[in-house]
Amino acid sequence: MEMNGLSIIITVINFILLFATIIVIYKAIRGFKNFINRNKEMDKKIDVILNKLENKEDN
C-alpha cells in the first residue's frame, strides 16, 4: 500500500510542476509580446518626433 500511496503523491507533485511550468511559459510569452508592442509604439513615437524635427529644419 505504501508504494501506491507514494506513487500517487509523486504523480500529484508531477502534475503540479507541469501546471506551474505551463503558467511560467504562458506568462513569459505574454511578457515578450508586451515588450515587442512597447518597442513598436516607441518606434512610432520616435518617427513622429523625427518627422516634426525635420519639418522645422526645412522651414
PDB file of N, CA, C and O in Angstrom:
ATOM      1  N   MET A   1       0.824  -1.205   0.000  1.00  0.00           N
ATOM      2  CA  MET A   1       0.000   0.000   0.000  1.00  0.00           C
ATOM      3  C   MET A   1       0.856   1.252   0.000  1.00  0.00           C
ATOM      4  O   MET A   1       0.480   2.263  -0.593  1.00  0.00           O
ATOM      5  N   GLU A   2       1.993   1.193   0.655  1.00  0.00           N
ATOM      6  CA  GLU A   2       2.858   2.386   0.697  1.00  0.00           C
ATOM      7  C   GLU A   2       3.363   2.748  -0.696  1.00  0.00           C
ATOM      8  O   GLU A   2       3.484   3.927  -1.031  1.00  0.00           O
ATOM      9  N   MET A   3       3.651   1.751  -1.487  1.00  0.00           N
ATOM     10  CA  MET A   3       4.139   2.040  -2.828  1.00  0.00           C
ATOM     11  C   MET A   3       3.066   2.757  -3.643  1.00  0.00           C
ATOM     12  O   MET A   3       3.386   3.680  -4.392  1.00  0.00           O
ATOM     13  N   ASN A   4       1.821   2.363  -3.519  1.00  0.00           N
ATOM     14  CA  ASN A   4       0.751   3.027  -4.238  1.00  0.00           C
ATOM     15  C   ASN A   4       0.561   4.458  -3.727  1.00  0.00           C
ATOM     16  O   ASN A   4       0.359   5.379  -4.519  1.00  0.00           O
ATOM     17  N   GLY A   5       0.624   4.640  -2.430  1.00  0.00           N
ATOM     18  CA  GLY A   5       0.493   5.976  -1.856  1.00  0.00           C
ATOM     19  C   GLY A   5       1.630   6.879  -2.300  1.00  0.00           C
ATOM     20  O   GLY A   5       1.423   8.051  -2.615  1.00  0.00           O
ATOM     21  N   LEU A   6       2.829   6.322  -2.321  1.00  0.00           N
ATOM     22  CA  LEU A   6       3.994   7.101  -2.753  1.00  0.00           C
ATOM     23  C   LEU A   6       3.873   7.465  -4.227  1.00  0.00           C
ATOM     24  O   LEU A   6       4.170   8.598  -4.604  1.00  0.00           O
ATOM     25  N   SER A   7       3.452   6.544  -5.051  1.00  0.00           N
ATOM     26  CA  SER A   7       3.324   6.844  -6.478  1.00  0.00           C
ATOM     27  C   SER A   7       2.216   7.872  -6.729  1.00  0.00           C
ATOM     28  O   SER A   7       2.330   8.687  -7.644  1.00  0.00           O
ATOM     29  N   ILE A   8       1.155   7.843  -5.933  1.00  0.00           N
ATOM     30  CA  ILE A   8       0.100   8.851  -6.068  1.00  0.00           C
ATOM     31  C   ILE A   8       0.626  10.224  -5.697  1.00  0.00           C
ATOM     32  O   ILE A   8       0.345  11.206  -6.384  1.00  0.00           O
ATOM     33  N   ILE A   9       1.386  10.299  -4.617  1.00  0.00           N
ATOM     34  CA  ILE A   9       1.959  11.585  -4.189  1.00  0.00           C
ATOM     35  C   ILE A   9       2.912  12.118  -5.260  1.00  0.00           C
ATOM     36  O   ILE A   9       2.871  13.305  -5.584  1.00  0.00           O
ATOM     37  N   ILE A  10       3.756  11.266  -5.805  1.00  0.00           N
ATOM     38  CA  ILE A  10       4.701  11.689  -6.846  1.00  0.00           C
ATOM     39  C   ILE A  10       3.949  12.141  -8.097  1.00  0.00           C
ATOM     40  O   ILE A  10       4.341  13.118  -8.736  1.00  0.00           O
ATOM     41  N   THR A  11       2.876  11.440  -8.448  1.00  0.00           N
ATOM     42  CA  THR A  11       2.073  11.825  -9.619  1.00  0.00           C
ATOM     43  C   THR A  11       1.437  13.197  -9.411  1.00  0.00           C
ATOM     44  O   THR A  11       1.429  14.022 -10.325  1.00  0.00           O
ATOM     45  N   VAL A  12       0.904  13.444  -8.217  1.00  0.00           N
ATOM     46  CA  VAL A  12       0.305  14.748  -7.917  1.00  0.00           C
ATOM     47  C   VAL A  12       1.362  15.845  -7.993  1.00  0.00           C
ATOM     48  O   VAL A  12       1.106  16.917  -8.542  1.00  0.00           O
ATOM     49  N   ILE A  13       2.535  15.586  -7.449  1.00  0.00           N
ATOM     50  CA  ILE A  13       3.623  16.575  -7.499  1.00  0.00           C
ATOM     51  C   ILE A  13       4.019  16.841  -8.950  1.00  0.00           C
ATOM     52  O   ILE A  13       4.276  17.987  -9.320  1.00  0.00           O
ATOM     53  N   ASN A  14       4.071  15.801  -9.767  1.00  0.00           N
ATOM     54  CA  ASN A  14       4.419  15.984 -11.185  1.00  0.00           C
ATOM     55  C   ASN A  14       3.385  16.839 -11.907  1.00  0.00           C
ATOM     56  O   ASN A  14       3.744  17.698 -12.712  1.00  0.00           O
ATOM     57  N   PHE A  15       2.097  16.611 -11.625  1.00  0.00           N
ATOM     58  CA  PHE A  15       1.063  17.434 -12.254  1.00  0.00           C
ATOM     59  C   PHE A  15       1.164  18.887 -11.803  1.00  0.00           C
ATOM     60  O   PHE A  15       0.980  19.800 -12.608  1.00  0.00           O
ATOM     61  N   ILE A  16       1.452  19.104 -10.531  1.00  0.00           N
ATOM     62  CA  ILE A  16       1.609  20.478 -10.033  1.00  0.00           C
ATOM     63  C   ILE A  16       2.785  21.155 -10.721  1.00  0.00           C
ATOM     64  O   ILE A  16       2.683  22.312 -11.128  1.00  0.00           O
ATOM     65  N   LEU A  17       3.895  20.449 -10.854  1.00  0.00           N
ATOM     66  CA  LEU A  17       5.064  21.020 -11.538  1.00  0.00           C
ATOM     67  C   LEU A  17       4.777  21.288 -13.003  1.00  0.00           C
ATOM     68  O   LEU A  17       5.216  22.302 -13.546  1.00  0.00           O
ATOM     69  N   LEU A  18       4.048  20.393 -13.645  1.00  0.00           N
ATOM     70  CA  LEU A  18       3.686  20.600 -15.052  1.00  0.00           C
ATOM     71  C   LEU A  18       2.799  21.827 -15.200  1.00  0.00           C
ATOM     72  O   LEU A  18       3.006  22.639 -16.101  1.00  0.00           O
ATOM     73  N   PHE A  19       1.820  21.965 -14.327  1.00  0.00           N
ATOM     74  CA  PHE A  19       0.933  23.124 -14.354  1.00  0.00           C
ATOM     75  C   PHE A  19       1.708  24.420 -14.122  1.00  0.00           C
ATOM     76  O   PHE A  19       1.483  25.417 -14.808  1.00  0.00           O
ATOM     77  N   ALA A  20       2.626  24.398 -13.143  1.00  0.00           N
ATOM     78  CA  ALA A  20       3.439  25.583 -12.858  1.00  0.00           C
ATOM     79  C   ALA A  20       4.320  25.942 -14.058  1.00  0.00           C
ATOM     80  O   ALA A  20       4.492  27.120 -14.371  1.00  0.00           O
ATOM     81  N   THR A  21       4.872  24.937 -14.723  1.00  0.00           N
ATOM     82  CA  THR A  21       5.716  25.181 -15.897  1.00  0.00           C
ATOM     83  C   THR A  21       4.908  25.808 -17.024  1.00  0.00           C
ATOM     84  O   THR A  21       5.376  26.730 -17.691  1.00  0.00           O
ATOM     85  N   ILE A  22       3.702  25.310 -17.233  1.00  0.00           N
ATOM     86  CA  ILE A  22       2.842  25.867 -18.280  1.00  0.00           C
ATOM     87  C   ILE A  22       2.510  27.326 -17.975  1.00  0.00           C
ATOM     88  O   ILE A  22       2.516  28.162 -18.879  1.00  0.00           O
ATOM     89  N   ILE A  23       2.221  27.638 -16.716  1.00  0.00           N
ATOM     90  CA  ILE A  23       1.909  29.020 -16.331  1.00  0.00           C
ATOM     91  C   ILE A  23       3.115  29.925 -16.562  1.00  0.00           C
ATOM     92  O   ILE A  23       2.967  31.037 -17.069  1.00  0.00           O
ATOM     93  N   VAL A  24       4.302  29.459 -16.197  1.00  0.00           N
ATOM     94  CA  VAL A  24       5.517  30.268 -16.380  1.00  0.00           C
ATOM     95  C   VAL A  24       5.773  30.532 -17.859  1.00  0.00           C
ATOM     96  O   VAL A  24       6.113  31.653 -18.238  1.00  0.00           O
ATOM     97  N   ILE A  25       5.614  29.516 -18.692  1.00  0.00           N
ATOM     98  CA  ILE A  25       5.826  29.697 -20.136  1.00  0.00           C
ATOM     99  C   ILE A  25       4.801  30.669 -20.705  1.00  0.00           C
ATOM    100  O   ILE A  25       5.145  31.523 -21.524  1.00  0.00           O
ATOM    101  N   TYR A  26       3.541  30.548 -20.278  1.00  0.00           N
ATOM    102  CA  TYR A  26       2.487  31.440 -20.758  1.00  0.00           C
ATOM    103  C   TYR A  26       2.787  32.890 -20.373  1.00  0.00           C
ATOM    104  O   TYR A  26       2.656  33.792 -21.200  1.00  0.00           O
ATOM    105  N   LYS A  27       3.190  33.113 -19.119  1.00  0.00           N
ATOM    106  CA  LYS A  27       3.492  34.478 -18.679  1.00  0.00           C
ATOM    107  C   LYS A  27       4.721  35.026 -19.389  1.00  0.00           C
ATOM    108  O   LYS A  27       4.783  36.222 -19.677  1.00  0.00           O
ATOM    109  N   ALA A  28       5.696  34.177 -19.676  1.00  0.00           N
ATOM    110  CA  ALA A  28       6.888  34.620 -20.398  1.00  0.00           C
ATOM    111  C   ALA A  28       6.526  35.049 -21.818  1.00  0.00           C
ATOM    112  O   ALA A  28       7.035  36.055 -22.311  1.00  0.00           O
ATOM    113  N   ILE A  29       5.658  34.298 -22.469  1.00  0.00           N
ATOM    114  CA  ILE A  29       5.232  34.652 -23.828  1.00  0.00           C
ATOM    115  C   ILE A  29       4.463  35.965 -23.813  1.00  0.00           C
ATOM    116  O   ILE A  29       4.672  36.813 -24.680  1.00  0.00           O
ATOM    117  N   ARG A  30       3.566  36.145 -22.828  1.00  0.00           N
ATOM    118  CA  ARG A  30       2.815  37.403 -22.725  1.00  0.00           C
ATOM    119  C   ARG A  30       3.747  38.578 -22.472  1.00  0.00           C
ATOM    120  O   ARG A  30       3.575  39.646 -23.061  1.00  0.00           O
ATOM    121  N   GLY A  31       4.728  38.391 -21.604  1.00  0.00           N
ATOM    122  CA  GLY A  31       5.695  39.450 -21.334  1.00  0.00           C
ATOM    123  C   GLY A  31       6.491  39.810 -22.574  1.00  0.00           C
ATOM    124  O   GLY A  31       6.748  40.986 -22.833  1.00  0.00           O
ATOM    125  N   PHE A  32       6.880  38.808 -23.335  1.00  0.00           N
ATOM    126  CA  PHE A  32       7.632  39.053 -24.564  1.00  0.00           C
ATOM    127  C   PHE A  32       6.782  39.811 -25.580  1.00  0.00           C
ATOM    128  O   PHE A  32       7.279  40.718 -26.247  1.00  0.00           O
ATOM    129  N   LYS A  33       5.493  39.444 -25.704  1.00  0.00           N
ATOM    130  CA  LYS A  33       4.596  40.160 -26.609  1.00  0.00           C
ATOM    131  C   LYS A  33       4.432  41.612 -26.176  1.00  0.00           C
ATOM    132  O   LYS A  33       4.457  42.514 -27.013  1.00  0.00           O
ATOM    133  N   ASN A  34       4.265  41.844 -24.879  1.00  0.00           N
ATOM    134  CA  ASN A  34       4.133  43.218 -24.379  1.00  0.00           C
ATOM    135  C   ASN A  34       5.402  44.016 -24.661  1.00  0.00           C
ATOM    136  O   ASN A  34       5.330  45.194 -25.010  1.00  0.00           O
ATOM    137  N   PHE A  35       6.558  43.383 -24.511  1.00  0.00           N
ATOM    138  CA  PHE A  35       7.826  44.044 -24.792  1.00  0.00           C
ATOM    139  C   PHE A  35       7.907  44.451 -26.259  1.00  0.00           C
ATOM    140  O   PHE A  35       8.330  45.564 -26.572  1.00  0.00           O
ATOM    141  N   ILE A  36       7.510  43.567 -27.148  1.00  0.00           N
ATOM    142  CA  ILE A  36       7.535  43.865 -28.587  1.00  0.00           C
ATOM    143  C   ILE A  36       6.563  44.996 -28.910  1.00  0.00           C
ATOM    144  O   ILE A  36       6.896  45.896 -29.680  1.00  0.00           O
ATOM    145  N   ASN A  37       5.369  44.957 -28.331  1.00  0.00           N
ATOM    146  CA  ASN A  37       4.380  46.008 -28.591  1.00  0.00           C
ATOM    147  C   ASN A  37       4.867  47.365 -28.090  1.00  0.00           C
ATOM    148  O   ASN A  37       4.672  48.382 -28.756  1.00  0.00           O
ATOM    149  N   ARG A  38       5.503  47.380 -26.914  1.00  0.00           N
ATOM    150  CA  ARG A  38       6.030  48.647 -26.402  1.00  0.00           C
ATOM    151  C   ARG A  38       7.110  49.195 -27.320  1.00  0.00           C
ATOM    152  O   ARG A  38       7.169  50.401 -27.561  1.00  0.00           O
ATOM    153  N   ASN A  39       7.964  48.320 -27.832  1.00  0.00           N
ATOM    154  CA  ASN A  39       9.025  48.776 -28.737  1.00  0.00           C
ATOM    155  C   ASN A  39       8.442  49.330 -30.031  1.00  0.00           C
ATOM    156  O   ASN A  39       8.946  50.317 -30.566  1.00  0.00           O
ATOM    157  N   LYS A  40       7.379  48.697 -30.539  1.00  0.00           N
ATOM    158  CA  LYS A  40       6.741  49.209 -31.757  1.00  0.00           C
ATOM    159  C   LYS A  40       6.142  50.587 -31.514  1.00  0.00           C
ATOM    160  O   LYS A  40       6.256  51.476 -32.358  1.00  0.00           O
ATOM    161  N   GLU A  41       5.496  50.769 -30.344  1.00  0.00           N
ATOM    162  CA  GLU A  41       4.917  52.075 -30.023  1.00  0.00           C
ATOM    163  C   GLU A  41       6.001  53.132 -29.883  1.00  0.00           C
ATOM    164  O   GLU A  41       5.829  54.264 -30.337  1.00  0.00           O
ATOM    165  N   MET A  42       7.114  52.772 -29.259  1.00  0.00           N
ATOM    166  CA  MET A  42       8.218  53.726 -29.118  1.00  0.00           C
ATOM    167  C   MET A  42       8.785  54.098 -30.477  1.00  0.00           C
ATOM    168  O   MET A  42       9.116  55.261 -30.711  1.00  0.00           O
ATOM    169  N   ASP A  43       8.902  53.126 -31.380  1.00  0.00           N
ATOM    170  CA  ASP A  43       9.394  53.418 -32.728  1.00  0.00           C
ATOM    171  C   ASP A  43       8.473  54.402 -33.441  1.00  0.00           C
ATOM    172  O   ASP A  43       8.938  55.318 -34.119  1.00  0.00           O
ATOM    173  N   LYS A  44       7.160  54.205 -33.283  1.00  0.00           N
ATOM    174  CA  LYS A  44       6.201  55.119 -33.911  1.00  0.00           C
ATOM    175  C   LYS A  44       6.350  56.524 -33.331  1.00  0.00           C
ATOM    176  O   LYS A  44       6.344  57.505 -34.076  1.00  0.00           O
ATOM    177  N   LYS A  45       6.482  56.627 -32.022  1.00  0.00           N
ATOM    178  CA  LYS A  45       6.619  57.938 -31.384  1.00  0.00           C
ATOM    179  C   LYS A  45       7.913  58.613 -31.808  1.00  0.00           C
ATOM    180  O   LYS A  45       7.940  59.820 -32.051  1.00  0.00           O
ATOM    181  N   ILE A  46       8.974  57.844 -31.896  1.00  0.00           N
ATOM    182  CA  ILE A  46      10.261  58.412 -32.325  1.00  0.00           C
ATOM    183  C   ILE A  46      10.168  58.885 -33.768  1.00  0.00           C
ATOM    184  O   ILE A  46      10.717  59.933 -34.108  1.00  0.00           O
ATOM    185  N   ASP A  47       9.487  58.132 -34.617  1.00  0.00           N
ATOM    186  CA  ASP A  47       9.313  58.552 -36.009  1.00  0.00           C
ATOM    187  C   ASP A  47       8.542  59.864 -36.105  1.00  0.00           C
ATOM    188  O   ASP A  47       8.885  60.734 -36.905  1.00  0.00           O
ATOM    189  N   VAL A  48       7.502  60.004 -35.290  1.00  0.00           N
ATOM    190  CA  VAL A  48       6.716  61.241 -35.288  1.00  0.00           C
ATOM    191  C   VAL A  48       7.590  62.412 -34.849  1.00  0.00           C
ATOM    192  O   VAL A  48       7.550  63.481 -35.459  1.00  0.00           O
ATOM    193  N   ILE A  49       8.368  62.217 -33.811  1.00  0.00           N
ATOM    194  CA  ILE A  49       9.244  63.291 -33.312  1.00  0.00           C
ATOM    195  C   ILE A  49      10.278  63.662 -34.365  1.00  0.00           C
ATOM    196  O   ILE A  49      10.521  64.844 -34.607  1.00  0.00           O
ATOM    197  N   LEU A  50      10.889  62.659 -34.993  1.00  0.00           N
ATOM    198  CA  LEU A  50      11.891  62.947 -36.018  1.00  0.00           C
ATOM    199  C   LEU A  50      11.278  63.669 -37.208  1.00  0.00           C
ATOM    200  O   LEU A  50      11.900  64.573 -37.765  1.00  0.00           O
ATOM    201  N   ASN A  51      10.078  63.290 -37.606  1.00  0.00           N
ATOM    202  CA  ASN A  51       9.403  63.978 -38.715  1.00  0.00           C
ATOM    203  C   ASN A  51       9.123  65.432 -38.355  1.00  0.00           C
ATOM    204  O   ASN A  51       9.295  66.318 -39.192  1.00  0.00           O
ATOM    205  N   LYS A  52       8.695  65.688 -37.124  1.00  0.00           N
ATOM    206  CA  LYS A  52       8.451  67.069 -36.715  1.00  0.00           C
ATOM    207  C   LYS A  52       9.741  67.870 -36.712  1.00  0.00           C
ATOM    208  O   LYS A  52       9.753  69.026 -37.137  1.00  0.00           O
ATOM    209  N   LEU A  53      10.816  67.279 -36.243  1.00  0.00           N
ATOM    210  CA  LEU A  53      12.089  67.987 -36.235  1.00  0.00           C
ATOM    211  C   LEU A  53      12.589  68.268 -37.648  1.00  0.00           C
ATOM    212  O   LEU A  53      13.138  69.337 -37.912  1.00  0.00           O
ATOM    213  N   GLU A  54      12.402  67.320 -38.549  1.00  0.00           N
ATOM    214  CA  GLU A  54      12.819  67.538 -39.938  1.00  0.00           C
ATOM    215  C   GLU A  54      11.991  68.636 -40.580  1.00  0.00           C
ATOM    216  O   GLU A  54      12.527  69.427 -41.355  1.00  0.00           O
ATOM    217  N   ASN A  55      10.704  68.708 -40.283  1.00  0.00           N
ATOM    218  CA  ASN A  55       9.859  69.758 -40.839  1.00  0.00           C
ATOM    219  C   ASN A  55      10.268  71.123 -40.311  1.00  0.00           C
ATOM    220  O   ASN A  55      10.195  72.105 -41.049  1.00  0.00           O
ATOM    221  N   LYS A  56      10.693  71.216 -39.072  1.00  0.00           N
ATOM    222  CA  LYS A  56      11.120  72.505 -38.514  1.00  0.00           C
ATOM    223  C   LYS A  56      12.433  72.947 -39.147  1.00  0.00           C
ATOM    224  O   LYS A  56      12.649  74.140 -39.361  1.00  0.00           O
ATOM    225  N   GLU A  57      13.308  71.998 -39.446  1.00  0.00           N
ATOM    226  CA  GLU A  57      14.576  72.340 -40.080  1.00  0.00           C
ATOM    227  C   GLU A  57      14.366  72.842 -41.507  1.00  0.00           C
ATOM    228  O   GLU A  57      15.094  73.716 -41.977  1.00  0.00           O
ATOM    229  N   ASP A  58      13.378  72.290 -42.183  1.00  0.00           N
ATOM    230  CA  ASP A  58      13.109  72.701 -43.562  1.00  0.00           C
ATOM    231  C   ASP A  58      12.543  74.125 -43.623  1.00  0.00           C
ATOM    232  O   ASP A  58      12.778  74.845 -44.592  1.00  0.00           O
ATOM    233  N   ASN A  59      11.812  74.520 -42.606  1.00  0.00           N
ATOM    234  CA  ASN A  59      11.200  75.860 -42.617  1.00  0.00           C
ATOM    235  C   ASN A  59      12.198  76.863 -42.287  1.00  0.00           C
ATOM    236  O   ASN A  59      11.886  78.053 -42.242  1.00  0.00           O
TER     237      ASN A  59
END
